[in-house]
Amino acid sequence: MSSEKTPSVFDFDSALRQRLEPKFGTLGLVARHKLLYAVQRLSISKTGEPAFHARCEAWKMGPVFTEFYAAVQANPSVSGNSSILTTQENEFCDLVARLLGAQSGRSLAARSHWRYPEWFEAKKRRTNKEITVAEIKQHLAALRK
């Protein structure tokens, strides 16, 4: 029987922060959300499955994981367990950290506005601004055509 635990958004946040904060200092909340979203999209692109299960909504500054946002607002030192990530999950974090880690939260938010059409479409909706895995898959499939 497997005792493996499915990583959470907090576990991926911890992994990203371990890679980036020693180089760039404390990551702001906006940057953390955008980096997590990049990991999520990368996982969906490469494996067809999300890296973690967390509700994501289209907010003004880009994609936001609502549970993560609420938890960090309530307790800024909330942390996950990066040691449970698989080799592939760590590789996703490495790639995102290498490609996007030096950018500011503001820069990453601006990038999300033009880079992620699923964010734009969800943002336009009057209600239910959730960005679903299915919507991400749809837009990634369109890129491959």
C-alpha positions in Angstrom: 0.0 0.0 0.0 1.3 3.4 -0.9 1.6 6.1 1.8 2.4 8.8 -0.7 0.6 12.1 -0.1 -0.6 14.2 -2.9 1.2 17.6 -2.7 -0.8 20.7 -2.0 -0.5 24.2 -3.2 1.3 24.9 0.1 3.9 22.2 -0.7 4.7 23.7 -4.1 4.8 27.2 -2.5 7.4 25.9 0.0 9.5 24.4 -2.8 9.4 27.6 -4.9 10.3 29.7 -1.9 13.2 27.5 -1.0 14.6 28.0 -4.5 14.0 31.7 -4.8 14.1 33.4 -1.4 17.8 32.8 -0.7 18.6 34.7 -4.0 15.9 37.3 -4.1 14.5 37.8 -0.6 11.0 37.2 0.6 8.5 36.6 -2.2 5.4 38.7 -2.2 2.0 37.1 -2.3 1.3 38.2 -5.9 4.5 36.6 -7.1 3.8 33.5 -5.2 0.4 33.0 -6.8 1.8 33.7 -10.3 4.6 31.2 -9.8 2.2 28.6 -8.5 0.0 29.1 -11.5 3.0 28.7 -13.8 3.8 25.4 -12.1 0.1 24.3 -12.4 0.0 25.1 -16.2 3.3 23.4 -16.7 2.1 20.2 -15.0 -1.1 20.2 -17.0 0.9 20.8 -20.2 3.4 18.0 -19.6 1.2 15.4 -17.8 -2.4 16.3 -18.5 -3.0 16.6 -14.8 -2.7 19.5 -12.3 0.3 19.6 -10.0 -2.1 20.2 -7.0 -5.8 20.6 -6.4 -6.8 24.1 -5.4 -9.5 26.4 -6.6 -8.1 29.2 -8.8 -10.0 32.4 -9.6 -9.4 35.3 -12.0 -8.7 38.3 -9.9 -7.5 41.7 -10.9 -3.8 40.9 -10.5 -4.2 37.5 -12.3 -4.8 34.0 -11.2 -5.3 33.5 -7.4 -5.6 30.3 -5.5 -8.3 31.3 -3.0 -7.6 28.8 -0.2 -3.9 29.6 -0.3 -4.7 33.4 -0.3 -7.0 33.1 2.7 -4.5 30.9 4.6 -1.5 33.3 4.0 -3.6 36.3 4.9 -4.6 34.6 8.2 -1.1 33.3 8.9 1.8 34.7 6.8 4.2 32.0 8.0 2.0 29.1 6.8 4.2 26.6 5.1 4.0 23.3 3.2 6.3 20.3 3.0 8.4 20.4 -0.2 10.0 17.1 0.6 6.9 15.2 -0.6 7.3 16.4 -4.2 8.3 13.9 -6.8 11.4 14.3 -9.0 9.1 15.5 -11.8 7.3 18.0 -9.6 10.7 19.3 -8.4 11.7 19.7 -12.0 8.6 21.8 -12.7 9.5 24.0 -9.7 13.1 24.3 -10.9 12.0 25.3 -14.4 9.5 27.9 -13.2 12.0 29.3 -10.7 14.7 29.5 -13.4 12.5 31.2 -16.0 10.3 33.4 -13.9 11.8 33.6 -10.4 13.7 36.9 -10.9 10.5 38.8 -11.9 8.6 41.0 -9.5 5.0 40.2 -8.6 3.8 43.2 -10.7 5.7 41.9 -13.7 4.4 38.4 -13.3 0.8 39.8 -12.9 1.2 41.8 -16.1 2.5 38.7 -17.8 -0.5 36.6 -16.7 -2.8 39.2 -18.3 -1.5 38.6 -21.8 -0.1 35.1 -21.4 -3.1 33.3 -20.0 -6.2 33.6 -22.1 -8.2 31.5 -19.6 -7.6 34.1 -17.0 -8.9 36.8 -19.3 -12.0 34.8 -20.1 -12.8 34.0 -16.5 -12.2 37.6 -15.5 -14.8 38.8 -18.0 -17.5 36.6 -16.4 -19.9 38.4 -14.0 -20.0 35.4 -11.6 -18.0 32.3 -11.1 -14.6 33.5 -12.0 -13.0 30.1 -11.4 -10.3 29.1 -13.8 -10.8 25.3 -14.3 -8.3 22.7 -15.3 -10.5 22.0 -18.3 -10.2 25.6 -19.4 -6.4 25.5 -19.0 -6.3 22.3 -21.0 -8.4 23.8 -23.8 -6.1 26.8 -24.1 -3.0 24.7 -24.0 -4.4 22.4 -26.7 -5.1 25.5 -28.9 -1.4 26.5 -28.6 -0.3 23.1 -29.9 -2.4 23.4 -33.1 
